[in-house]
């Protein structure tokens, strides 16, 4: 049985945030370079699907996962 990661709500200011920025804000990566690398290597999922676009626009309710950790965009 696969254990689902606990999803942490991360509040953003505004309606949207880019994927690379959100990874840093949520503490899933330390730097923009780490975010870029993780995204390009297919290690990041958005709402359960791999997304290779660092500039992807995330909105409230989107769930981002990386390395067994998950964060949800919250307003």
C-alpha positions as CSV (number, residue, x, y, z in Angstrom):
1,X,0.0,0.0,0.0
2,X,1.4,3.4,-1.1
3,X,1.4,6.1,1.6
4,X,0.2,9.5,0.4
5,X,2.3,12.4,1.6
6,X,0.8,14.9,4.0
7,X,-0.2,18.0,2.0
8,X,0.9,21.3,3.5
9,X,-1.1,24.4,2.6
10,X,1.1,27.3,1.4
11,X,-0.5,30.7,1.2
12,X,0.4,32.9,-1.8
13,X,-0.2,36.6,-2.4
14,X,-2.2,37.1,-5.5
15,X,-4.2,34.7,-7.7
16,X,-1.4,32.8,-9.4
17,X,2.3,31.8,-8.9
18,X,4.8,30.2,-11.2
19,X,5.8,26.6,-10.4
20,X,9.5,27.4,-9.9
21,X,8.6,30.1,-7.4
22,X,6.1,28.0,-5.6
23,X,8.6,25.2,-5.1
24,X,10.9,27.6,-3.2
25,X,8.1,29.3,-1.3
26,X,6.8,25.9,-0.1
27,X,10.3,24.9,1.0
28,X,10.4,21.9,-1.4
29,X,13.7,23.2,-2.8
30,X,16.2,25.8,-1.6
31,X,17.1,27.6,-4.8
32,X,15.7,28.5,-8.2
33,X,18.5,26.3,-9.7
34,X,17.3,23.3,-7.7
35,X,13.7,24.0,-8.8
36,X,14.7,24.2,-12.5
37,X,16.7,20.9,-12.3
38,X,13.9,19.0,-10.5
39,X,11.3,20.2,-13.0
40,X,13.4,19.4,-16.1
41,X,14.2,16.0,-14.7
42,X,10.5,15.2,-14.3
43,X,10.6,14.9,-10.5
44,X,7.8,17.4,-9.9
45,X,4.1,16.7,-10.3
46,X,1.2,19.1,-10.4
47,X,-2.1,17.6,-9.5
48,X,-0.7,14.1,-10.0
49,X,0.9,14.7,-13.4
50,X,4.5,15.4,-14.3
51,X,4.9,19.0,-15.5
52,X,8.2,20.2,-17.2
53,X,7.2,23.9,-17.4
54,X,9.0,26.0,-14.7
55,X,6.7,28.9,-15.6
56,X,3.5,26.9,-15.2
57,X,0.8,29.1,-13.6
58,X,-0.5,27.6,-10.4
59,X,-3.8,28.6,-8.9
60,X,-5.6,28.0,-5.6
61,X,-6.1,24.3,-5.0
62,X,-3.3,23.0,-7.2
63,X,-1.1,20.4,-5.4
64,X,2.6,20.2,-6.1
65,X,4.7,17.1,-5.1
66,X,8.4,16.5,-5.0
67,X,10.4,13.8,-3.3
68,X,7.6,12.5,-1.2
69,X,6.5,15.9,0.0
70,X,3.4,17.8,-1.2
71,X,2.1,21.4,-1.0
72,X,-1.2,22.9,-2.0
73,X,-1.6,26.5,-3.3
74,X,-3.8,28.4,-0.8
75,X,-5.1,31.9,-0.8
